[in-house]
Amino acid sequence: MESGVTADAKLAALREQLRDLRGRAGLTMSDLHVRSRLGRTTVSQALNDGAPRPSWATVAALAKAMKAASSVTDALHELWKEAQPPAPRSQQHVVRPRTAIDDQLIADVDPQTLEVHPAVLAAPDPGGYPFLPSYLSRAHDAELRSHLKPALQGGKSVLVMLTGDSATGKTRALYEALGELASHRRLLRPGTSGDLLSILLEGRFEHDTVLWLNESQRFFYGQDAEQTAAELRRLLVTTTRLVAVGTLWTDPYWEELTRPGRAGDPHGQVRGLLDSSATCRVMVPDHLSDAELRQWRTTARAEEERGDRRLIDALRAGAADGSVVQHLSGGPALLAAYRSGPGSHFNHVEHAMLGAALDARRLGHRSPLPRGLLADAADGTLHPRRRPSGETWAEDALKALSTGERGDGRRTDIRHTLTAMHAPLSRSGDEAVYEPADYLVQHVGHQHADRPGTPSLWRALVEHTTNADDLVELGTSAANHGYLRQAVLLWRKAVLAGHPTSGYALAALLDEANDPHQHGSLWVAGHAALYDPDGVRHLLNVLHRTQRSAAIDALMRRHPETRVDCDDAESIAYLLKSLSAADLHEAAAELAARAADDANPTDPGSIVDLLETLRALGHDHAYQVLAVRASNEADATDAAFSPALLAELTAHSPAAASVLAARAVADIDIRDANDVTNLLNAFKDLDLRESVNDLLRRAPETHVDLSDPEAVVWLIEILEELEQTRAVHTLFDRDLAAHADLTDPDTVPALLSLLTGYDRSTDVMAVAARAANETDISHPGSIAELLEFLHQLGLEPELATLLDRGVSLHTDVHDHEGVGRLLVVLQEMDQGEAVNLLAQRAATDADPTDPDGVAWLVEYLEEVGQDEAAEMLLSRVPAQGSDETPLGPPESAWGCDLDGSPAGRWTWDDVNLK
């Protein structure tokens, strides 16, 4: 405890020295951001109390930016070393090396090191094959290479993210592409978000490297994730020739991380990275197409002739549903082994360990699992007669699960290849931790989504979990299942671990019944982290709403208005509103002044929120300071949000608006038809005629890229509104019909309609002919609309060409409503054979688990007379459970015990004593 206090004191002293240096240098936070080339969040957290300990690279960069003498820098380094919190015993005396693979060329890196799934052996089989069998290149491989090549050849930097289900070939695709295109580059392979942040801040992500972010959830969740994402995005958008690659499951990771959010959003910076122009997403299908199956069969037979049966065995196992790649890695066989229960493939102890790991991951423990947690959780589920003797029983079981080797010579892995668990080590000497196979996590997790977890698992999670983000997620799961006492224990540990938003969750759970003397609320107010504005805001809102004035006083005595990170303008705007609502006007004024100087002014959407709040709350001076900064520093090329900022400034700070408008005209990418159109519309709506003329003088009609037909249509429409007839004809004269990208069927009707309206019959014929041959026919609803449009224009030869491409055979039948619309259109055009084929595919292949989609599709099938197909589809719908509503957690301030029974009375004081 004493060493921990000393570390905290040294960290406070370090920050005090940095603040003193900034004052002497006369630098604002924005000045530091520019001079140090660090992210604004990084700078703010380095100087503000309550934030995580900064890296030495950050401190050194700040010292250099403030022109500190070498003796001062040395003193800062000593303070920084002394501020290191004491390591757990298992990690003491371990020197952390640079990641060993950092200096390896990609050509020299072993695929197993990169977590490429090995191909399982056919059983029985003597083996002796290469680690990887022959590779089948698919459509996503070509797309991946098309995104990598420009950056590797000196163009804009890129982060390529491959998304899809587990074991579909994402990592292998990256390995193959980099081996072909970038074998001469060095590979950077961090193990955690902290490792990644160090690489970025230390300048190790360079032009001759590739950043490897396989299983990117390791880097995009957790306390370092937001800062890491912001730094990575900054590097990618401000530097050329940088290449990063990563993988994510579509569900839940990609969908969760890219889901739009507002204030309090825990993934805002990660979403900003994944949605940025520097990131290219490539989706990897979970099944092979018919053509790919044929290609696989050809390759597999050739391999079989050479004695390697792995490809042919995977084909036979997965040909029915196209899941051949998954069978190649052994995922379905491993899942079947687990589902067979204890005493079959896995013995009772192994199965209990594996089940505990899968449940822990499902309930929110994302980081690797320590042996003690798994041992305690599994032991509580074993029947006394099944409990093993000996001190090493847990180590033995985990070794068997992670290596495949049992002490008696028998094995747990799938055909000597795929293990049920693995033991990742960030560095030599660490205590072993374990992760279940991702294929099991994905497929078992969905099946057991509503299970609450065993009592022994929850006790083990409370005792052994140390990661702050895991504690928060587990606390949420505990509360959702009614285990309120466990939720309090977990969230309390999260507060002590410095999690920025756990305090308000804990405060919201406490009430008059379980915290009658408000000791818990006071404790939270005195211990909650104060660097995160959303965490402070939510905590203040909870305390204000429940009239816990003593806790509010305790919170405000810690002066959060001087300690929160002001980088996120939107979050500060919401915090200002909460302070004002609680009549904390002096604190609001202090925060408003800080935000005017230190908020990140580059994001026009967030700055609009803060400007509107400052204006509404009467902070006029802060408004004008921020307006001037925003006019000079906001991203004027952000065509989605800069018009809103321009509107705000035009109404309330015209001089600043003029500066921003001039910058927008000068900086806009004149080749981007979408951006030009948005800016012209904004200028027109705000009656900024001079700005309109300035932008038109740049002659966008001669520069815009014609490949996006929808964007060009919108540009022509705004040019017509502005009476720029000559510019419109200039666009047509550039041969729009030849340059437009017609692969997206959604965009073709709008272009044809425009050309028809201008009586460009030759262009209409050219576009229709190209679209019939080039447009993507996998989108049934869009193809239905295009067929109708071609029919209305009387373009029957082009319509016939499109139908001859086998629309019914190749369109995506998982789009229920789109398939229904296509069925109706095909019937209207007397395409009876096509209707029959599409109806049959829909009946046998459409997703039967989407009730709304199935209802739509059945209605359409019946409308076109395909009653048998409708009945077949309905027969595939999974049987529903009982209509009875399951009993939820008891409606009680004390929740329920771990056995599901109502909990007895407990209070914060009881829990806190433990």
Sequence and secondary structure as in RCSB ss.txt:
>XXXX:A:sequence
MESGVTADAKLAALREQLRDLRGRAGLTMSDLHVRSRLGRTTVSQALNDGAPRPSWATVAALAKAMKAASSVTDA
LHELWKEAQPPAPRSQQHVVRPRTAIDDQLIADVDPQTLEVHPAVLAAPDPGGYPFLPSYLSRAHDAELRSHLKP
ALQGGKSVLVMLTGDSATGKTRALYEALGELASHRRLLRPGTSGDLLSILLEGRFEHDTVLWLNESQRFFYGQDA
EQTAAELRRLLVTTTRLVAVGTLWTDPYWEELTRPGRAGDPHGQVRGLLDSSATCRVMVPDHLSDAELRQWRTTA
RAEEERGDRRLIDALRAGAADGSVVQHLSGGPALLAAYRSGPGSHFNHVEHAMLGAALDARRLGHRSPLPRGLLA
DAADGTLHPRRRPSGETWAEDALKALSTGERGDGRRTDIRHTLTAMHAPLSRSGDEAVYEPADYLVQHVGHQHAD
RPGTPSLWRALVEHTTNADDLVELGTSAANHGYLRQAVLLWRKAVLAGHPTSGYALAALLDEANDPHQHGSLWVA
GHAALYDPDGVRHLLNVLHRTQRSAAIDALMRRHPETRVDCDDAESIAYLLKSLSAADLHEAAAELAARAADDAN
PTDPGSIVDLLETLRALGHDHAYQVLAVRASNEADATDAAFSPALLAELTAHSPAAASVLAARAVADIDIRDAND
VTNLLNAFKDLDLRESVNDLLRRAPETHVDLSDPEAVVWLIEILEELEQTRAVHTLFDRDLAAHADLTDPDTVPA
LLSLLTGYDRSTDVMAVAARAANETDISHPGSIAELLEFLHQLGLEPELATLLDRGVSLHTDVHDHEGVGRLLVV
LQEMDQGEAVNLLAQRAATDADPTDPDGVAWLVEYLEEVGQDEAAEMLLSRVPAQGSDETPLGPPESAWGCDLDG
SPAGRWTWDDVNLK
>XXXX:A:secstr
 HHHHHHHHHHHHHHHHHHHHHHHHT  HHHHHHHHT  HHHHHHHHSTTS    HHHHHHHHHHTT  HHHHHH
HHHHHHHTS    GGGTT      GGGG BGGG  TTTTT       SS      SS      HHHHHHHHHHHH
HHTTSB EEEEEEESTTSSHHHHHHHHHHHH TTSEEE  SSHHHHHHHHHTT   TTEEEEESSTHHHHSSTTH
HHHHHHHHHHHHH BS EEEEEEEIIIIIHHHTS   TT TTHHHHHHHHSTTEEEEE  SS  HHHHHHHHHHH
HHHHHTT  HHHHHHHHHTTTT HHHHHHTHHHHHHHHHT BTTTB HHHHHHHHHHHHHHHHT  S EEHHHHH
HHHHTTS GGG   STTHHHHHHHHHHHSB TTS B SBTTTB SEE   SSTT   EEEE HHHHHHHHHHTTT
    HHHHHHHHHH   HHHHHHHHHHHHHTT HHHHHHHHHHHHHTT TTHHHHHHHH  TTT TT HHHHHHH
HHS  S HHHHHHHHHHHHHTT HHHHHHHHTT GGGTS    HHHHHHHHHHHHHTT HHHHHHHHHHHHHHS 
 S HHHHHHHHHHHHHTT HHHHHHHHHHHHHHS TT TTTHHHHHHHHHHH HHHHHHHHHHHHHHS TT HHH
HHHHHHHHHHTT HHHHHHHHTT HHHHS  S HHHHHHHHHHHHHTT HHHHHHHHHTTHHHHS    TTTHHH
HHHHHHHTT HHHHHHHHHHHHHHS TT HHHHHHHHHHHHHTT HHHHHHHHHTTHHHHS TT HHHHHHHHHH
HHHTT HHHHHHHHHHHHHHS TT HHHHHHHHHHHHHTT HHHHHHHHHTS     SS    S SSTT B TTS
SB     HHHHHH 
